Amino acid sequence: MPFSGVTLPTAAAWAWVPIVLWAAFAQTLRNAAQRTLTTQVGTLPATLVRFLYGLPFASAWVLLAWQMDASALRPGFSWSWAAWLAFGAVAQLGATALLLMAMKERNFIVAVSLSKTEVLQVALFGTLFLGELPSWIGGLAMLVATVGVVMLSSPKGGASSGTGQAANSGQKGQGWWRAAAAMGLASGALFACSPVGYRGAALTPSGVSPWLVGAWGVMWAQLLQSILLGGYLAANSPQGLVAIAKAWRLSLMAGTMGAMASIGWFTAFALRPAADVRTLGLVEVLFSYLVSRKIFKEGLSGAEQVGLALVTAGLIGICSQL
């Protein structure tokens, strides 16, 4: 059943733009920290860091919201809200693990770009499950940006600027397409499901501000994710929990940035359709380009540079309809 959305004053209706830009920036920093952690502690422990170390920050945000509005402790959430939230949280958990696995096979920006094939899928799922059909300008911007993403993620044959094992030979370069591409695209599919779940949760409460919806949503989502993945690691790979405890400084940075990004995304989903939020969120690709060049010293081919330009054009297109 379609949702009616949240009615906001004109100034507040624009607030989602800087919120998304900040969320994308924080998510880029989180991805960079998690990528480094993946090589140190493994994929699943590095995935857990995002949720477990971010949980205290998310809880602090709820307490801050309570200080500003006492009704924050009585938001009136329902089982429908919980179901949407759980759907988004589990999808996000799987998507993060697949993204980190893809990063081990290909360079940082290309792995991130592969996951961003989610945009058109978000539009499709948002239309089917939430009744939110994008405008023709928005749809065209999503298509252009997705073409740019595909160009960024196309294999280079034997030559590659990647840092993973797939960058070492032509034969392994072909293996990249079978492995990293599959993981990146699967990550994008789950990342497409996650915002639809979070958008559904954000629109379920009646009379609750987007800020409170975002605060509570992130805290409960990260608690669920921490219990699920933390419980699995405790039973099957307790050494992974020890490893992230020892790497607490980098883990804390990844978790804090992850929580700040999640709060931004969830709040934006309460203000704007998921497809628009995730399309503007492609600005993360541009941030990732800077990280890839400045921190990881990775280069881009001519085709990948064209892909970046198309992504930028898509961002301009989605902003033009505001």
Secondary structure as the mmCIF struct_conf table of DSSP 4:
data_model
#
loop_
_struct_conf.conf_type_id
_struct_conf.id
_struct_conf.beg_label_comp_id
_struct_conf.beg_label_asym_id
_struct_conf.beg_label_seq_id
_struct_conf.end_label_comp_id
_struct_conf.end_label_asym_id
_struct_conf.end_label_seq_id
HELX_RH_AL_P HELX_RH_AL_P1 THR A 10 ALA A 13
TURN_TY1_P TURN_TY1_P1 TRP A 14 ALA A 15
HELX_RH_AL_P HELX_RH_AL_P2 TRP A 16 VAL A 41
HELX_RH_AL_P HELX_RH_AL_P3 THR A 43 LEU A 52
TURN_TY1_P TURN_TY1_P2 TYR A 53 GLY A 54
HELX_RH_AL_P HELX_RH_AL_P4 LEU A 55 MET A 68
HELX_RH_3T_P HELX_RH_3T_P1 ALA A 70 LEU A 73
HELX_RH_AL_P HELX_RH_AL_P5 TRP A 79 GLU A 105
BEND BEND1 ARG A 106 ARG A 106
HELX_RH_AL_P HELX_RH_AL_P6 PHE A 108 SER A 115
TURN_TY1_P TURN_TY1_P3 LYS A 116 THR A 117
HELX_RH_AL_P HELX_RH_AL_P7 GLU A 118 PHE A 125
HELX_RH_PI_P HELX_RH_PI_P1 GLY A 126 LEU A 130
HELX_LH_PP_P HELX_LH_PP_P1 LEU A 133 SER A 135
HELX_RH_AL_P HELX_RH_AL_P8 TRP A 136 SER A 153
TURN_TY1_P TURN_TY1_P4 GLY A 157 GLY A 158
BEND BEND2 GLY A 164 GLY A 164
HELX_RH_3T_P HELX_RH_3T_P2 GLN A 165 ALA A 167
BEND BEND3 ASN A 168 ASN A 168
HELX_RH_AL_P HELX_RH_AL_P9 GLY A 170 LEU A 203
BEND BEND4 THR A 204 GLY A 207
HELX_RH_AL_P HELX_RH_AL_P10 PRO A 210 ASN A 236
HELX_RH_AL_P HELX_RH_AL_P11 PRO A 238 LYS A 246
TURN_TY1_P TURN_TY1_P5 ALA A 247 ALA A 247
HELX_RH_AL_P HELX_RH_AL_P12 TRP A 248 LEU A 271
BEND BEND5 ARG A 272 ARG A 272
HELX_RH_AL_P HELX_RH_AL_P13 ALA A 274 LEU A 280
TURN_TY1_P TURN_TY1_P6 GLY A 281 LEU A 282
HELX_RH_AL_P HELX_RH_AL_P14 VAL A 283 LYS A 294
TURN_TY1_P TURN_TY1_P7 ILE A 295 ILE A 295
BEND BEND6 PHE A 296 PHE A 296
HELX_RH_AL_P HELX_RH_AL_P15 GLY A 302 SER A 320
TURN_TY1_P TURN_TY1_P8 GLN A 321 GLN A 321
#
